[in-house]
Amino acid sequence: MANMFGALNRFISRLDSDPNAIPTTKGSPSTQLPSTYGFQVLRNPDQNIPLDPWFDFLIGINGRTIDNPDPNLLAQEIRNCAGSTISLGVYGTKGSSIREIYATVPPDGAGLGLSLQWAPLALGEDVWHILDVMPNSPADVAGLLPYGDYVIGSPEGVLRGEGALGELVERWLERGLRLFVYNHEYDVTRLVTITPSRAWGGDGALGCVLGYGALHRVPAPLTEPAQGPGETLFESGNEYSLPQPGGEEAVSEGQGGQEFLVPANMQVPSTSPPPPTSGGGPPPAGKARKQRAHHSAVPAAGLDDYFAEGEQKSRELEGDKSPKPTGNLPPPPPKGGPPKVASPAPSTE
């Protein structure tokens, strides 16, 4: 099984190394992927611009594909749109998705404040998926989470290729190694310090199983919406209101004026007559409990009527075949059976 997955990863890597093998996405020119390079986002100080550092690449601007690595041309294009909104084609390595975003350029022409570098799009595929983490291993002590964490880089060196992380770990044995780790369950990136060691009591210097290749790339975060257009999983809207019998709606005391039905606040009219009062004072506790029990039994009467009506309809359809009592039957014999005949007395001579 491991050999099959390894052969599949090597085959997909050869396809990725061929620029002609990268498929394009239909759409506007700014959302197509005709080349294998783009401007990787390294820093984004503006939270209003939906760009994720390290994971996002700029591949188009204002409907045109970026095919020139000169950053001055891109900066001049942005300054020419001062005071207006520009469109940016973005390729995201999270889920290998392409999208188009819009950003407003300040009127003073200061730019967007982004830090970019010209890099291949396959740069985001050099990630290592944390699979199994052994107890008390260096990976466990450092806080790596199995199946949710991905090693995406390190300040200690450039990681390129499947064996780059292993070579870096060998150079940092018994020393603190800093790694950039992304967790797709929480959609956060953190800096983890791990001390590789061969003497921790188990296999490997990290004590964890790593996955690399097409089967272990960073997926789309769990917070993204559904991919189907127009698909709505849950809808929260105040389309229905439940009025109370008195004509007023039960409204919660929370903020926002949302309408909720509180069963304890509903006023249900009682169909039973009030209990008689003899002395004018409040009834004893025992009588009050009997009255509540009688009131709770009111819905059962409705069920009895429903079943009785169904039984009557079935008798009308099938005919009444139940035996009817008649008054011509003889009375039952008395208890003990018929009287016994007396035996004759013995004669005396």
C-alpha positions in Angstrom: 0.0 0.0 0.0 2.8 2.4 0.8 4.5 1.7 -2.5 1.3 2.4 -4.3 0.9 5.8 -2.6 4.5 6.6 -3.2 4.2 5.8 -6.9 1.1 7.9 -7.2 2.8 10.9 -5.5 5.8 10.6 -7.8 3.5 10.5 -10.8 1.6 13.6 -9.7 4.9 15.4 -9.0 6.0 14.8 -12.6 2.8 16.3 -13.8 3.2 19.3 -11.6 6.7 19.9 -12.8 5.4 20.2 -16.4 4.0 23.7 -16.9 1.8 22.5 -19.7 0.2 19.9 -17.4 -1.4 22.5 -15.1 -5.1 22.8 -15.9 -6.7 26.2 -16.4 -10.1 27.2 -14.8 -12.8 28.6 -17.0 -13.9 32.1 -16.2 -12.8 35.6 -16.6 -9.1 36.3 -17.6 -8.2 37.4 -14.1 -9.3 34.0 -12.7 -7.4 31.8 -15.2 -4.2 30.0 -14.4 -2.1 30.0 -17.6 1.3 30.2 -15.9 3.0 28.6 -12.9 4.2 31.7 -11.2 2.6 34.5 -9.3 3.2 37.1 -6.5 3.1 35.3 -3.2 1.6 37.3 -0.3 4.1 37.4 2.6 2.4 40.1 4.7 -1.0 41.7 4.7 -1.5 44.5 7.3 -5.0 45.4 6.1 -7.6 43.0 7.5 -10.2 44.3 5.1 -8.3 42.7 2.2 -9.1 39.0 2.2 -5.6 37.7 1.5 -3.9 35.0 3.5 -0.2 35.3 3.8 1.9 32.4 2.4 -1.1 30.6 1.1 -2.4 33.2 -1.5 -0.8 34.2 -4.8 -1.7 37.1 -7.0 -2.1 35.9 -10.5 -4.3 38.7 -12.1 -5.3 42.3 -11.8 -8.2 44.1 -13.4 -9.0 41.3 -15.7 -5.5 40.8 -17.0 -3.1 37.9 -16.1 0.1 38.8 -14.3 2.9 37.3 -16.4 5.7 39.8 -15.6 7.9 39.3 -12.5 8.7 43.0 -12.3 7.1 44.3 -9.0 7.3 47.9 -10.2 4.7 47.2 -12.9 2.3 45.8 -10.4 2.8 48.7 -8.0 2.3 51.2 -10.8 -0.9 49.5 -11.9 -2.2 49.8 -8.3 -1.2 53.5 -8.0 -3.0 54.3 -11.2 -6.2 53.1 -9.6 -5.9 55.4 -6.6 -9.3 56.3 -5.1 -11.1 53.4 -6.9 -11.6 49.7 -6.5 -9.5 47.1 -8.3 -10.0 43.4 -8.8 -7.4 40.8 -8.0 -7.2 37.2 -9.2 -6.0 35.0 -6.4 -4.8 31.4 -6.4 -5.1 29.9 -2.9 -3.1 26.8 -2.0 -5.7 25.9 0.6 -7.8 23.5 -1.4 -6.1 24.7 -4.6 -8.9 27.2 -5.3 -9.0 30.3 -7.5 -11.1 33.3 -6.6 -11.5 37.0 -7.4 -11.4 39.7 -4.7 -11.9 43.4 -4.7 -9.8 46.0 -2.9 -10.1 49.8 -2.6 -6.9 51.8 -3.3 -6.4 54.8 -1.0 -6.8 58.2 -2.8 -3.2 59.2 -1.9 -1.8 56.4 -4.0 0.0 54.8 -1.2 -0.8 51.3 -2.4 -2.2 48.3 -0.5 0.7 47.8 1.9 1.3 44.2 0.8 4.6 42.4 0.9 5.0 40.2 -2.2 7.5 37.9 -3.8 7.6 36.3 -7.3 7.5 32.6 -6.7 6.2 29.4 -8.3 2.6 28.3 -7.4 3.9 24.9 -6.5 5.7 26.5 -3.6 2.6 25.9 -1.4 2.7 22.2 -2.1 5.9 21.7 0.0 4.0 20.8 3.1 4.3 17.9 5.5 1.1 16.4 7.1 1.4 15.4 10.7 -0.3 11.9 10.9 0.4 9.8 14.0 2.1 11.4 17.1 3.8 9.0 19.5 3.3 9.7 23.3 6.2 11.5 25.1 7.9 12.1 21.7 9.5 15.4 20.8 6.5 16.1 18.5 4.1 15.3 21.4 6.1 17.6 23.8 6.0 20.4 21.2 2.2 20.2 20.9 1.8 18.9 17.4 -1.8 17.7 16.7 -2.2 14.6 14.6 -4.1 14.8 11.3 -4.8 18.5 11.7 -1.3 20.1 11.6 0.8 20.8 8.5 4.4 21.9 8.6 4.6 24.7 5.9 8.0 26.2 6.5 10.8 27.1 8.9 12.8 30.3 9.8 15.9 28.1 10.0 16.0 27.3 6.2 14.1 26.9 3.0 12.1 23.7 2.6 12.0 22.5 -1.0 11.3 18.9 -1.9 10.2 15.8 0.0 13.5 15.2 1.8 14.0 18.9 2.8 12.4 18.6 6.3 14.3 15.4 7.1 17.6 17.1 6.2 16.7 20.1 8.3 15.9 17.9 11.3 19.2 16.1 11.1 21.1 19.4 11.2 19.2 20.5 14.3 19.4 17.4 16.5 19.3 18.1 20.2 18.6 21.8 19.4 15.5 23.9 19.3 14.1 23.9 15.8 11.4 26.4 14.9 8.7 25.3 12.4 5.7 27.1 11.0 2.7 24.9 11.6 -0.8 25.4 10.1 -3.9 23.7 11.5 -6.8 23.4 9.1 -9.4 22.6 11.8 -8.9 26.0 13.5 -7.5 27.8 10.3 -4.5 29.3 12.2 -0.7 29.3 11.7 1.6 29.2 14.7 5.3 29.0 15.4 6.3 25.7 17.1 9.7 25.0 18.7 10.6 21.3 18.7 13.8 19.6 19.8 14.7 16.6 17.6 16.3 13.8 19.4 17.3 10.1 18.9 17.3 9.3 22.6 13.6 10.0 23.4 12.8 6.2 23.6 11.2 5.6 20.2 11.6 5.6 16.5 12.7 8.7 14.6 14.0 12.1 15.7 10.6 13.7 15.9 8.4 10.8 17.0 5.6 11.3 14.4 4.6 10.0 11.1 4.7 12.5 8.2 2.8 12.5 4.9 3.9 14.3 1.8 2.6 14.7 -1.7 -0.7 15.0 -3.5 -2.6 13.1 -0.9 -1.4 15.3 1.9 -1.8 18.8 0.6 -3.5 21.6 2.7 -7.3 21.3 2.3 -9.8 24.1 2.3 -10.5 25.3 5.8 -13.6 24.0 7.5 -15.1 27.5 7.8 -15.6 27.9 4.1 -19.2 27.8 2.7 -20.6 25.0 0.6 -19.3 24.7 -2.9 -22.7 24.3 -4.6 -24.1 27.5 -6.0 -27.3 28.5 -4.2 -27.0 25.7 -1.7 -28.1 26.7 1.8 -27.5 24.2 4.6 -29.1 26.2 7.4 -31.3 29.3 7.3 -32.1 31.4 10.3 -34.9 33.9 9.7 -37.9 35.1 11.6 -40.4 33.9 9.0 -42.8 32.3 11.4 -44.2 33.6 14.7 -46.2 31.5 17.2 -48.9 33.7 18.7 -50.3 33.0 22.2 -53.9 32.1 22.7 -54.5 35.6 24.2 -53.4 37.2 20.9 -49.9 38.4 22.0 -46.7 36.8 20.9 -44.2 35.4 23.4 -41.0 37.4 23.1 -37.8 36.5 25.0 -36.1 39.0 27.2 -32.8 38.7 25.1 -31.5 41.4 22.9 -32.4 41.7 19.2 -36.2 41.3 19.6 -36.1 37.7 18.5 -39.4 35.8 18.9 -39.5 32.6 20.9 -42.3 30.5 22.3 -42.0 30.0 26.0 -44.4 27.1 27.0 -44.2 28.1 30.7 -45.6 31.6 29.9 -48.5 30.4 27.7 -52.0 30.9 29.2 -54.0 27.8 28.4 -57.8 28.2 29.2 -59.1 25.5 31.5 -62.1 23.5 30.4 -63.0 22.1 33.9 -65.3 24.0 36.3 -63.7 25.7 39.3 -63.7 23.7 42.5 -66.4 24.6 45.0 -65.3 26.7 47.9 -66.9 25.9 51.3 -65.3 28.3 53.7 -64.1 31.1 51.5 -60.5 30.4 52.1 -57.9 28.9 49.8 -58.4 25.1 49.2 -56.1 22.7 50.9 -53.0 21.4 49.1 -54.5 18.0 48.5 -57.4 19.4 46.5 -55.2 21.6 44.4 -53.1 18.6 43.4 -56.3 16.7 42.4 -57.4 19.7 40.3 -54.1 19.7 38.4 -54.3 16.0 37.8 -57.8 16.4 36.4 -56.8 19.2 34.1 -53.8 17.2 32.7 -56.2 14.4 31.8 -58.3 16.6 29.5 -56.2 15.7 26.3 -56.8 12.0 27.0 -60.5 12.5 26.5 -59.9 13.8 23.0 -57.9 10.7 22.2 -60.7 8.5 23.4 -63.2 10.3 21.2 -60.8 9.9 18.2 -60.5 6.1 18.7 -64.2 5.7 19.4 -65.0 7.5 16.1 -62.6 5.2 14.2 -64.2 2.1 15.8 -67.7 3.3 14.8 -66.6 3.9 11.2 -65.0 0.5 10.9 -68.2 -1.1 12.2 -70.2 0.7 9.6 -67.9 -0.4 6.8 -67.6 -4.1 7.9 -71.1 -4.5 9.4 -71.9 -5.1 13.0 -71.2 -8.8 13.6 -70.8 -8.7 17.4 -73.4 -10.9 19.2 -76.2 -9.0 20.9 -77.5 -10.1 24.2 -81.1 -11.6 24.2 -83.6 -11.9 27.0 -84.9 -15.5 26.1 -82.0 -17.4 27.6 -82.9 -19.7 30.5 -81.5 -18.8 33.9 -78.3 -20.7 34.9 -78.6 -23.7 37.1 -78.2 -23.2 40.9 -74.9 -23.7 42.4 -74.1 -27.2 43.5 -75.9 -29.1 40.7 -79.3 -30.9 40.8 -80.5 -32.3 44.2 -79.4 -35.8 45.0 -81.9 -38.7 45.5 -82.0 -40.0 49.0 -81.0 -43.6 49.4 -83.5 -46.0 51.1 -83.0 -46.7 54.7 -81.8 -50.2 55.5 -84.5 -52.7 56.7 -84.4 -54.3 60.1 -85.5 -57.8 60.8 
